[in-house]
Amino acid sequence: MTRHRILAVDDDPSIRRALRRGLRLGGFDVKTADSGRQALDLVDETEIDAIVLDVSMPGLSGIETCGRLRARGAEVPVLMLSAMDEVADRVAGLAAGADDYVVKPFDLDELVLRLRALLRRAGRATGETAGETVRVGPLTVDPAARRVVVDGREVELTRREFDLLEVFARNAGLVLSRPVLLERVWGYDFEVTGNAVDTFVGYLRRKLEAAGEPRMVHTVRGVGFVLRDVRG
């Protein structure tokens, strides 16, 4: 069986060594980079299955690096590492397109488990178990093509935004709580529960309504969110 290739990015040599050793023991092939710019170059040159990316690096920060990857259209799973355990920092990492966030000092066994979870979810998202197209009023969600159309207008979404919208579309008319959305989209009990979901719902709304379309994703105060067919 082919081993997944992980790119570990950190400006601290001791952390890079620890990541290389621990991830190899976890069954991964590992490449390392000491800066965001080197990481971007390696992603262009080499097939990478997931990235472990430090937030605080000189020059190009981890958040900026992740943002540039997503701007290029790269959907490789990104797990952020940070010495800061602040909600705002975690939300900033997610907003840049990260898929997970681990605070230093971290447990290597937990890191390996989280990477495996991200890789499983990424495999499903790229078509291993892609489902049929979902239509809700003017909205069409095509999981196989990772394509979203609203009233004939194609909507560009990040991988995480797409995953969230697909869950809403497949459960149209049902109110979904934040913990349910976290479990279905992120795959585990994520630490920034309210902020993460609310932030990504906000991104979805802005993109779905960018051409003046009526709101489809509604807040149900005290409960969660629901996607409704605007055409009744």
Secondary structure, 3 states (H helix, E strand, C coil): CCCCEEEEECCCHHHHHHHHHHHHHCCCEEEEECCHHHHHHHHHHCCCCEEEEECCCCCCCHHHHHHHHHHCCCCCCEEEEECCCCHHHHHHHHHCCCCEEEECCCCHHHHHHHHHHHHHHHHHHHHHCCCCCEEECCEEEECCCCEEEECCEEECCCHHHHHHHHHHHHCCCCCEEHHHHHHHHCCCCCCCHHHHHHHHHHHHHHHHCCCCCCCCEEEECCCEEEECCCCC
